Amino acid sequence: MVGKFERRKDTVQELTESAATHVGQIATIIAGAVRDVTREIGDWVSDGIEMREAAKKARDDEGEAEPVD
């Protein structure tokens, strides 16, 4: 027969293991979200840089397209 102390110990152990598992899963979710948000921000900045470079190239090309007499 299992005593009262051992039952309580087992309950605390199970609760601790469960909490550790859930906290680990939550940390994994948060880390993944941070990674995904960082990637999206990086892509957004890259898009902005590419648009700025394309606009500069278009301005430069307009200057070259004028006929020279």
Secondary structure, 3 states (H helix, E strand, C coil): CCCHHHHHHHHHHHHHHHHHHHHHHHHHHHHHHHHHHHHHHHHHHHHHHHHHHHHHHHHHHHHHHCCCC
